[in-house]
């Protein structure tokens, strides 16, 4: 499966009153990493719109493992772990100094924009995910 890694520095604006990364900010960092993966794999909105397809979130879950502080560098690894029918499952892990800080499991589906219904993943896109 396709794995992708990207690094970010935690923004001071994402720090809460306890002086660590606010739990509400974790999903934004995971989303930025998924956007990077989507762009590299042709799953971004600009690539899919001409095909009248959308790549949308159905379900997301997060597990927080340790606190993350301001100005720390985080690395997020994203991996496509399942591609079946209309859905794609992506697992992500956030690391700080080599230690796991959080996990995300997200389920996407492909939508036929014209019909407003889920649709099977086109073969060329499916092949690009492996």
Secondary structure, 3 states (H helix, E strand, C coil): CCEEEEEEECCHHHECCCCCECHHHHHHHHHHHHHHHHHHCCCCHHHHHCCCEEEEEEEEEEEECCCCCCCCEEEEEEEEEEEECCEEEEEEEEEECCEEEEEEEEEEEEEECCCCEECCCCHHHHHHCC
